[in-house]
Amino acid sequence: MKTNKSIRQKKVGSLLKNILGQSIREVVPDSHSSLISITRIEIGKDLLTAHVYISVLDKSKQKQIIDFLNLKTGFLRKAVASRTKLKYNPLLIFNSDPLMEYDEKVEDILNKLDKNE
């Protein structure tokens, strides 16, 4: 999948990934605790929207954590605004990363093929 991201989109995405990685640790309570990874961030061309794709080690908590993060977008946007000098603070939308699930399916298929040989 080829993307035509501008250098600015890549820089803002990288900056957001670092800031959100730190901020998510602060906002997620212990009851939700599981290993949470930001796998990628897709920034719109206008830099007003950021789709944040995450992966959660405990798959049973993934939907609960994503819903929680979407409820806390105000706090997370404020954390981004206080640590950056962006003209516009992007809207954050949290989703599970479908590419991670796709990779797991491909790995399962390859393992089955190895066993059959």
C-alpha positions in Angstrom: 0.0 0.0 0.0 1.7 3.2 -1.2 0.9 6.4 0.6 1.7 9.9 -0.6 2.3 11.4 2.8 4.0 14.8 2.9 7.1 15.3 5.0 4.9 17.5 7.3 2.4 14.7 7.8 5.2 12.3 8.7 6.8 14.7 11.2 3.5 15.5 12.9 2.6 11.8 13.0 5.9 11.0 14.6 5.5 13.8 17.1 2.0 12.7 18.0 3.1 9.1 18.4 5.7 10.2 21.0 3.4 12.5 22.9 0.4 10.1 22.9 2.6 7.2 24.0 3.5 9.1 27.2 0.0 10.5 27.7 -1.8 7.2 27.3 0.3 5.8 30.2 -0.9 8.6 32.4 -4.6 8.4 31.5 -5.3 4.7 31.3 -6.2 3.4 34.8 -4.7 0.2 36.3 -8.1 -1.6 35.8 -7.6 -1.3 32.1 -3.9 -1.9 32.2 -2.5 -4.1 29.4 0.3 -3.5 27.0 -0.9 -0.8 24.7 1.1 0.1 21.6 0.5 2.8 19.1 1.2 1.0 15.8 0.7 3.9 13.4 -0.9 7.3 13.1 -2.6 8.5 9.9 -2.7 12.3 9.6 -5.1 13.9 7.1 -3.6 16.2 4.5 -5.0 19.3 6.3 -3.4 18.1 9.6 -6.8 18.4 11.3 -7.6 14.7 11.9 -5.4 12.0 13.3 -6.4 8.4 13.2 -4.5 6.6 15.9 -4.2 2.9 15.5 -3.4 0.9 18.6 -2.8 -2.7 19.5 -3.5 -4.2 22.9 -1.7 -7.3 24.1 -4.8 -8.6 26.0 -7.3 -8.8 23.0 -10.2 -9.2 25.4 -9.6 -5.6 26.7 -9.0 -4.0 23.3 -12.5 -2.7 22.6 -12.8 -1.4 26.2 -9.5 0.4 26.0 -10.3 2.0 22.6 -13.7 3.2 23.8 -12.0 4.6 26.9 -9.3 6.4 24.9 -12.0 7.9 22.6 -13.8 9.2 25.7 -10.5 10.8 26.9 -9.7 12.5 23.6 -10.2 16.0 25.2 -7.5 15.3 27.8 -5.2 13.8 25.2 -5.7 16.7 22.7 -4.9 19.1 25.6 -1.7 17.1 26.3 -0.7 17.4 22.6 -1.5 21.1 22.5 0.6 21.8 25.6 3.6 20.0 24.2 3.6 21.2 20.6 3.5 24.4 18.6 1.0 23.2 16.0 -1.3 25.8 14.4 -4.2 23.4 14.7 -4.6 20.7 17.3 -5.8 17.6 15.4 -8.9 15.6 16.3 -7.9 12.2 17.7 -9.7 9.1 16.6 -8.6 5.8 18.2 -9.1 2.5 16.4 -7.7 -1.0 16.6 -5.2 -1.7 13.9 -6.6 -4.0 11.3 -3.1 -4.6 9.9 -2.1 -6.4 13.1 -5.1 -8.8 12.7 -4.2 -9.3 9.0 -0.6 -10.1 10.0 -1.7 -12.6 12.5 -4.0 -14.4 10.0 -1.2 -14.6 7.5 1.2 -16.0 10.1 -1.4 -18.6 11.1 -1.8 -19.7 7.4 2.0 -19.9 7.0 2.3 -22.0 10.2 -0.4 -24.4 8.9 1.4 -24.7 5.6 4.7 -25.5 7.4 2.9 -28.3 9.4 1.5 -29.9 6.3 4.8 -30.2 4.5 
